[in-house]
């Protein structure tokens, strides 16, 4: 049995919450978590409780942004001929833009 842990606010986290997602939703959540720099648990808790997700710039977040931008660019190049852009891609682009502006200190 694992040791009981407290979070950074000294709260016991003893309840498990689980839900199902489609593969597309799961990928979108994973991208948002990477770009936030938070753990998946902290990200989901903040979003479910309608708290702000504040991204702290660090090398891990920068690397995630760089990798995600490379993927977006590759997908946009593929779509250049078909002229079809998925809503998930647009949401990812928007999330990257908001995060980058936040890291620069600009208002969103």
Secondary structure as UniProt FT lines:
FT   TURN            8..9
FT   HELIX           23..36
FT   HELIX           40..48
FT   TURN            49..50
FT   HELIX           59..79
FT   TURN            80..82
FT   HELIX           87..104
//
